[in-house]
């Protein structure tokens, strides 16, 4: 086996970089993507209802 590539070695700063990446993904990116997705879906539904009319039976 080669000693040059040992899976048990940790590169310097690896844990702190991993923590920063996790915090970026979980605190910033996930909420931002969720808000963007829900807002975009709401906008699509709103524009569709402006064109096709509100849901429900037509007025009698």
MMTF fields as JSON, N, C-alpha, C and O atoms, coordinates in Angstrom:
{
  "mmtfVersion": "1.0.0",
  "mmtfProducer": "UNKNOWN",
  "numBonds": 239,
  "numAtoms": 240,
  "numGroups": 60,
  "numChains": 1,
  "numModels": 1,
  "chainsPerModel": [1],
  "groupsPerChain": [60],
  "chainIdList": ["A"],
  "bondAtomList": [4, 2, 8, 6, 12, 10, 16, 14, 20, 18, 24, 22, 28, 26, 32, 30, 36, 34, 40, 38, 44, 42, 48, 46, 52, 50, 56, 54, 60, 58, 64, 62, 68, 66, 72, 70, 76, 74, 80, 78, 84, 82, 88, 86, 92, 90, 96, 94, 100, 98, 104, 102, 108, 106, 112, 110, 116, 114, 120, 118, 124, 122, 128, 126, 132, 130, 136, 134, 140, 138, 144, 142, 148, 146, 152, 150, 156, 154, 160, 158, 164, 162, 168, 166, 172, 170, 176, 174, 180, 178, 184, 182, 188, 186, 192, 190, 196, 194, 200, 198, 204, 202, 208, 206, 212, 210, 216, 214, 220, 218, 224, 222, 228, 226, 232, 230, 236, 234],
  "bondOrderList": [1, 1, 1, 1, 1, 1, 1, 1, 1, 1, 1, 1, 1, 1, 1, 1, 1, 1, 1, 1, 1, 1, 1, 1, 1, 1, 1, 1, 1, 1, 1, 1, 1, 1, 1, 1, 1, 1, 1, 1, 1, 1, 1, 1, 1, 1, 1, 1, 1, 1, 1, 1, 1, 1, 1, 1, 1, 1, 1],
  "groupList": [{"groupName": "UNK", "atomNameList": ["N", "CA", "C", "O"], "elementList": ["N", "C", "C", "O"], "formalChargeList": [0, 0, 0, 0], "bondAtomList": [1, 0, 2, 1, 3, 2], "bondOrderList": [1, 1, 2], "singleLetterCode": "X", "chemCompType": "L-PEPTIDE LINKING"}],
  "groupTypeList": [0, 0, 0, 0, 0, 0, 0, 0, 0, 0, 0, 0, 0, 0, 0, 0, 0, 0, 0, 0, 0, 0, 0, 0, 0, 0, 0, 0, 0, 0, 0, 0, 0, 0, 0, 0, 0, 0, 0, 0, 0, 0, 0, 0, 0, 0, 0, 0, 0, 0, 0, 0, 0, 0, 0, 0, 0, 0, 0, 0],
  "groupIdList": [1, 2, 3, 4, 5, 6, 7, 8, 9, 10, 11, 12, 13, 14, 15, 16, 17, 18, 19, 20, 21, 22, 23, 24, 25, 26, 27, 28, 29, 30, 31, 32, 33, 34, 35, 36, 37, 38, 39, 40, 41, 42, 43, 44, 45, 46, 47, 48, 49, 50, 51, 52, 53, 54, 55, 56, 57, 58, 59, 60],
  "secStructList": [7, 7, 1, 1, 1, 7, 6, 6, 7, 7, 7, 6, 6, 2, 2, 2, 2, 2, 2, 2, 2, 2, 2, 0, 0, 0, 0, 0, 0, 2, 2, 2, 2, 2, 2, 2, 2, 2, 2, 2, 2, 2, 2, 2, 2, 2, 2, 2, 2, 2, 2, 2, 7, 7, 1, 1, 7, 7, 7, 7],
  "xCoordList": [0.826, 0.0, 0.872, 1.978, 0.37, 1.131, 0.85, -0.299, 1.9, 1.748, 1.419, 1.079, 1.515, 1.263, -0.219, -0.579, -1.074, -2.516, -3.177, -3.674, -3.177, -3.765, -5.105, -5.163, -6.177, -7.519, -7.719, -8.68, -6.844, -7.01, -6.378, -6.555, -5.65, -5.032, -6.043, -6.893, -5.949, -6.842, -5.994, -4.99, -6.397, -5.631, -5.814, -6.86, -4.846, -4.95, -6.103, -6.23, -6.93, -8.068, -9.246, -10.222, -9.197, -10.274, -11.563, -12.648, -11.445, -12.654, -13.307, -14.533, -12.52, -13.111, -13.731, -14.773, -13.09, -13.668, -14.972, -15.933, -14.999, -16.219, -17.335, -18.49, -16.997, -17.998, -18.53, -19.735, -17.646, -18.089, -18.988, -19.987, -18.648, -19.472, -20.849, -21.865, -20.875, -22.154, -23.021, -24.219, -22.409, -23.164, -23.674, -24.802, -22.865, -23.323, -24.518, -25.504, -24.431, -25.521, -26.783, -27.881, -26.644, -27.826, -28.434, -29.647, -27.626, -28.145, -28.479, -29.41, -27.742, -27.937, -28.61, -29.658, -28.016, -28.45, -29.8, -30.649, -30.012, -31.27, -32.481, -33.467, -32.442, -33.592, -33.791, -34.928, -32.707, -32.837, -33.461, -34.328, -33.023, -33.602, -35.065, -35.876, -35.407, -36.795, -37.692, -38.769, -37.252, -38.048, -38.168, -39.245, -37.088, -37.13, -38.07, -38.807, -38.046, -38.913, -40.386, -41.207, -40.722, -42.117, -42.596, -43.724, -41.737, -42.112, -42.3, -43.236, -41.412, -41.547, -42.799, -43.476, -43.109, -44.327, -45.563, -46.512, -45.553, -46.673, -46.83, -47.951, -45.719, -45.777, -46.338, -47.147, -45.914, -46.43, -47.939, -48.676, -48.397, -49.831, -50.598, -51.683, -50.055, -50.715, -50.865, -51.933, -49.797, -49.853, -50.824, -51.573, -50.815, -51.755, -53.199, -54.049, -53.48, -54.85, -55.257, -56.443, -54.29, -54.636, -55.07, -55.939, -54.48, -54.809, -56.061, -56.968, -56.126, -57.187, -58.369, -59.416, -58.238, -59.307, -59.139, -58.389, -59.839, -59.702, -60.303, -61.155, -59.859, -60.417, -61.862, -62.294, -62.579, -63.95, -64.914, -64.523, -66.184, -67.181, -67.376, -67.184, -67.755, -68.004, -69.233, -70.138, -69.255, -70.422, -71.703, -71.696, -72.782, -74.048, -74.809, -75.891],
  "yCoordList": [-1.182, 0.0, 1.247, 1.249, 2.281, 3.516, 4.4, 4.565, 4.959, 5.851, 7.263, 8.108, 7.534, 8.888, 9.232, 10.404, 8.237, 8.507, 7.721, 6.614, 8.297, 7.656, 8.322, 9.544, 7.555, 8.108, 8.666, 9.401, 8.343, 8.81, 10.17, 10.732, 10.713, 12.021, 13.119, 12.996, 14.182, 15.33, 16.506, 16.836, 17.13, 18.258, 19.45, 19.567, 20.317, 21.482, 22.386, 22.733, 22.762, 23.621, 22.898, 23.543, 21.576, 20.826, 20.86, 20.994, 20.737, 20.732, 22.115, 22.214, 23.172, 24.51, 24.856, 25.508, 24.42, 24.661, 23.88, 24.378, 22.663, 21.861, 22.509, 22.513, 23.056, 23.73, 24.979, 25.234, 25.754, 26.957, 26.574, 27.245, 25.519, 25.066, 24.624, 24.948, 23.885, 23.429, 24.61, 24.64, 25.586, 26.753, 27.561, 28.052, 27.703, 28.415, 27.712, 28.354, 26.396, 25.647, 25.655, 25.835, 25.462, 25.288, 26.613, 26.688, 27.653, 28.913, 29.9, 30.691, 29.873, 30.876, 30.281, 30.76, 29.255, 28.777, 28.048, 28.292, 27.18, 26.422, 27.344, 27.214, 28.272, 29.174, 30.08, 30.335, 30.564, 31.44, 30.696, 31.235, 29.459, 28.679, 28.337, 28.316, 28.069, 27.765, 28.966, 28.83, 30.141, 31.361, 31.651, 32.018, 31.494, 31.744, 30.761, 31.148, 29.496, 28.498, 28.789, 28.769, 29.058, 29.32, 30.623, 30.703, 31.64, 32.907, 32.759, 33.32, 32.005, 31.777, 31.001, 31.308, 29.995, 29.228, 30.104, 30.017, 30.949, 31.871, 32.829, 33.124, 33.323, 34.232, 33.529, 34.102, 32.288, 31.533, 31.322, 31.484, 30.96, 30.743, 32.044, 32.046, 33.155, 34.45, 34.876, 35.335, 34.726, 35.094, 34.184, 34.648, 32.905, 31.976, 32.371, 32.327, 32.753, 33.121, 34.453, 34.686, 35.331, 36.561, 36.235, 36.912, 35.211, 34.842, 33.964, 34.226, 32.931, 31.927, 32.23, 31.596, 33.158, 33.437, 32.646, 31.67, 33.063, 32.354, 30.96, 30.686, 30.072, 28.722, 28.728, 29.652, 27.697, 27.551, 27.577, 27.8, 27.344, 27.34, 28.766, 29.737, 28.88, 30.217, 30.842, 30.134, 32.155, 32.804, 32.537, 32.508, 32.348, 31.993, 33.185, 33.041],
  "zCoordList": [0.0, 0.0, 0.0, 0.541, -0.6, -0.698, 0.506, 0.915, 1.062, 2.208, 1.763, 2.591, 0.465, -0.033, -0.003, 0.112, -0.106, -0.133, 1.001, 0.795, 2.172, 3.338, 3.616, 3.749, 3.706, 3.915, 5.307, 5.537, 6.241, 7.608, 7.859, 8.94, 6.897, 7.097, 6.835, 5.952, 7.595, 7.461, 7.009, 7.64, 5.924, 5.429, 6.363, 7.002, 6.456, 7.346, 6.927, 5.753, 7.876, 7.587, 6.987, 6.603, 6.889, 6.252, 7.046, 6.479, 8.366, 9.203, 9.222, 9.163, 9.304, 9.337, 7.985, 7.925, 6.907, 5.585, 5.425, 4.838, 5.947, 5.891, 6.705, 6.279, 7.873, 8.702, 8.003, 8.023, 7.389, 6.66, 5.492, 5.234, 4.797, 3.671, 4.154, 3.538, 5.253, 5.807, 6.23, 5.948, 6.909, 7.351, 6.163, 6.191, 5.13, 3.938, 3.318, 2.955, 3.196, 2.575, 3.429, 2.903, 4.731, 5.573, 6.042, 6.24, 6.222, 6.763, 5.657, 5.805, 4.551, 3.507, 2.273, 1.842, 1.717, 0.414, 0.458, -0.399, 1.412, 1.465, 1.685, 0.961, 2.66, 2.801, 1.583, 1.186, 0.991, -0.175, -1.349, -2.036, -1.582, -2.666, -2.396, -3.322, -1.14, -0.794, -1.042, -1.622, -0.606, -0.818, -2.31, -2.781, -3.054, -4.496, -5.198, -6.105, -4.785, -5.406, -5.127, -6.044, -3.872, -3.517, -4.156, -4.644, -4.151, -4.787, -6.285, -6.855, -6.929, -8.364, -8.709, -9.69, -7.904, -8.135, -7.95, -8.73, -6.918, -6.714, -7.873, -8.287, -8.405, -9.549, -10.774, -11.503, -11.005, -12.154, -12.028, -13.001, -10.826, -10.62, -10.784, -11.365, -10.283, -10.383, -11.842, -12.249, -12.632, -14.043, -14.789, -15.648, -14.468, -15.103, -14.8, -15.689, -13.57, -13.212, -13.837, -14.068, -14.115, -14.83, -16.252, -16.801, -16.857, -18.234, -18.273, -19.064, -17.435, -17.518, -16.597, -16.73, -15.689, -14.746, -13.475, -13.438, -12.422, -11.147, -11.212, -12.058, -10.318, -10.315, -9.814, -9.124, -10.171, -9.708, -10.882, -12.028, -10.571, -11.652, -12.179, -11.447, -13.437, -13.991, -13.33, -12.889, -13.267, -12.629, -13.424, -14.654, -12.701, -13.357, -13.83, -14.399]
}
